[in-house]
Amino acid sequence: MKPIVFSVDDSDYINKYDGTSHKIWNETTGPMLPLRASIRKHYLQQQGYKCAYCRMLKRENHGLSWDVEHIIAKSAHPRFLFEPENLALACKECNLSKLDQDVLTGALRPQAFYPRDKESYKIIHPHYDKYEDHMEIAHFSGKVIYMPKNKHKGRETFIMCNLLRFSYEYGEWKDFSYAITKKVSDFLNSCAPDATPQEISKFLGTINFTINPDFAENFAP
C-alpha cells in the first residue's frame, strides 16, 4: 500500500503542528476538513474500499462508514498524527474495538522515530504485513469465517479488532453478545502459558458454544 503524499497546502498545515495536541484531528472547521477528506480518499483507493483489519468491502466514500485509522493510537503518541505510514482506513466497528489499545510489542522512547519494522507490532500492520500471512477469510452460505493463522499477529488482530463479532460456521458458533466477546477476550488475555486447545475449548463450552480444536490452538499463548 502506498502511503499518502500530502499536497503543498496540507504539508504547510502539518508542518505547523506541535506534535502534542492530537485533538486538532477532530476539528470541524478549517484546514483539517479537506485534509481528512484527502486522507480518506487516498486510502480508500489504496485499500480497494476494504477495511484494513476485517477486509470487509464497503462502497461508501463518506466518514459515516469509514474512520481514518491511526495504527499507533494518536492519544498515546500524538507526534505520529500525520505520519503517512501510521494512517489507514478502518470500518467503524474495527476502529471502535481497537480504539486506543497498544499495538506495539515493546516500549517506544518519547522521541523515537516511527517504527518501520513489522516485528514492532502486535497486530497486522496495513503497510508492512501481508494480511493473508496472518489471517484466512472464507465465505460460506453468507457467513464470514476468520481463521487466525498464528498465535501472534493473527490472534492479536482477531481479539483487538473484535472479529468475534462475525458469526461463522467453522467454529460452530451460534451467537454471541458483547458480554460473551469480553468474557472470551479476558480469558485469552489471562490464559495460562501451558493451556491446551482442549482446555480452551472446555472454557468456551461454558458460554454455550463450541469451537474447533484446530481454531483454539491459535489462541493458546
HELIX and SHEET records of a PDB file:
HELIX    1   1 VAL A    8  ASN A   15  1                                   8    
HELIX    2   2 HIS A   22  ASN A   26  5                                   5    
HELIX    3   3 MET A   32  GLN A   46  1                                  15    
HELIX    4   4 PRO A   78  PHE A   80  5                                   3    
HELIX    5   5 PRO A   84  ASN A   86  5                                   3    
HELIX    6   6 LYS A   92  LYS A   98  1                                   7    
HELIX    7   7 LYS A  118  SER A  120  5                                   3    
HELIX    8   8 TYR A  131  ASP A  133  5                                   3    
HELIX    9   9 LYS A  153  MET A  160  1                                   8    
HELIX   10  10 LEU A  163  ARG A  165  5                                   3    
HELIX   11  11 TYR A  178  ASN A  189  1                                  12    
HELIX   12  12 PRO A  197  GLY A  205  1                                   9    
HELIX   13  13 PRO A  213  GLU A  217  1                                   5    
SHEET    1   A 2 TRP A  66  HIS A  70  0                                        
SHEET    2   A 2 LEU A  87  CYS A  91 -1                                        
SHEET    1   B 2 MET A 135  PHE A 140  0                                        
SHEET    2   B 2 LYS A 143  PRO A 148 -1                                        
END                                                                             
